[in-house]
Amino acid sequence: MATRKKSWERWGDEEVSALLSICSEDENQQLRLKPGHNSKVYERYSVKLREMGIFHDASACRDKMKKLKQDYKKTKDHNNKWGNDQKSSKWYDRLDALLGHRPSFSGTASTTNSGTLVWEAAETKDSVACELYDDDEVGFSFGLAQAVKDPTPAAFAIAEDIISPFTLCSNVSSTEKEKNTPTYTFPAPQPKLESQWREMEWTEEQKASLMKTISSYRPSCHEGTQARVLLLGPVGSGKSSFISSVQSVFNGRVTNRAMVGTSSTSFTKKLQSFNIHGQKGEDPTGLVLCDIVGLGGGEMTGLTLHDVLSVIKGHAPEGQKFSPDQPVGCETVGYIKKPGLKDKIHCVAFVVDASKILTYPKDLSTTFRLLRKHISDLDIHQVALLTQIDLICPETAKDVTQVYKSRIIQDMMNKAGDLLGMSTSYVVPVKNYSSELDLNVNNDVLLLRAVDHILQYTDLYFQDNAPQHTGPKNDLGV
């Protein structure tokens, strides 16, 4: 049985990243970075870490946050006087975002021919030694990379502020991980765009108009009374959160319609279909969002290509649990042998996390492209949702209307398109409701625009599959 670590024990990079992620989601804005002011806050952090398999007690969380805050202050003062210093800036951007400041793009960088900055890390423990870190803190700077005597740059943080605490595919060996480690690049720091590169109207009137459009939507084909959209994406990409967020907009308050998890394994275990209900007193909309277990690396975790296609073709019954050892087939309880249009999927929305795009395994792109090929062969249109945009752009986190002025979000949308093998025109950014208790009209507009985007491509399916009428029938029905 694992035991809790004492406050003086070393923290690994993944553990620190997890702690900062939890801290960033905490609603206690005034308490989260004030060690000793509220022991319950740090006890809660400890509990959440334990749920992730990380064992540090409340005092350890308190001491680590205290140390990180001290380092942040020293780094900021140092930067103001002498410029950016790689030695003390490991967690600077993450902490700057937590403290409500614009992140500083610090560290050593070299420029490629395309003008893109490639971040380089120090090669030895000695090269990061400075007055801000004692021996223990230098150790946590390298995290798991410190297990080897001469860690390579790829082994530790290059884009530390957006690296997930967990890898996507848990059954990949450390050797394979090192082999598949991508080269992390970030665009050179640039000011935001002067105008939106996609037209958006951020008003209550626009929200009301979009809600009316979505509520009144009905498929153009009589046989299918509702449009069924399947959300596909890696574990933790925000599929369930998107469903809950969309329903929250129509409910007028934040609710968790689809159960959402926080671990590195998929919380959704079965096929679930969610009818998106209109506002109180209105009929259900013509939209059904279907949730399914998250994808893994080269092999899909618990989900095979055969099973995905069985869902899309309408053979898989509602509530079907997926296992590679028991593929969906004629012997499956509830198997739909001759699915009608109402049983099939009419559009697929791929969901990817903006804060993890640079750290997804390389073979995930192969998985996506294979899926897209087979789905396209079924004449089903596909779009993509880019989630967690607030984690990569603090300005957008504060004001979502800045989303289409953000160069980093624009760049990540392009990278999402590259990952999926689709044009950026199919990709839309969203900010799901996670820790909020109240709705925000601008965030609602962004979510509703994403739904409207999905429905436009869903409707193409019904247009392409509309019944063919050869002419009016006579009295005999011929």
Helices and strands as residue ranges (DSSP letters): H 13-25, H 39-51, H 58-82, G 86-88, H 92-98, E 108-111, E 116-120, G 126-128, H 135-142, G 143-147, G 153-155, G 160-162, H 174-180, E 185-187, H 204-215, E 227-232, H 239-251, E 272-277, E 284-291, H 305-313, E 347-353, G 357-359, H 362-377, E 381-387, H 389-392, H 394-398, G 400-405, H 407-420, G 424-426, E 427-429, H 441-464
